[in-house]
């Protein structure tokens, strides 16, 4: 377990909405207009979803209107050789985005207006970043 009481994931979680239930982080998604906690392994209260052949199993727990669970947005910020960056985990790589034009000299390529991007491996020693969990109001409780 990590120091904040959350069970560690075998890989870096992608950025987005998450909820913590019974000490475990789950991705928070909508399926057919209903909010669900999503898991890749069976858990109490989760139902196995139908998935196409040769795809990993997924399990969902539909959140009821009265459920009170911690919800937050997960994001990653850091630096690469002194340039501020945002980090977006992908399957086995990290997509790193900078808003500083000097990042072009570090091998970043044009990504969007005033943004540059480069892919990294998780073990690049010059890329330093941290996860931030920003509390948000549970989407199913919003007026």
WOJO-V613550 format. One record per helix or strand of 2 or more residues. SS is the DSSP state (H for helix, E for strand). FROM is the first residue (numbers start at 1). TO is the last residue. If there is no record, write none. Layout:
ss->(SS	SS)
from->(FROM	FROM)
to->(TO	TO)
This chain:
ss->(E	E	E	E	E	E	E	E	H	E	E	E	H)
from->(16	24	34	47	59	70	83	94	101	109	115	127	139)
to->(21	31	39	48	62	80	89	98	106	112	120	135	141)
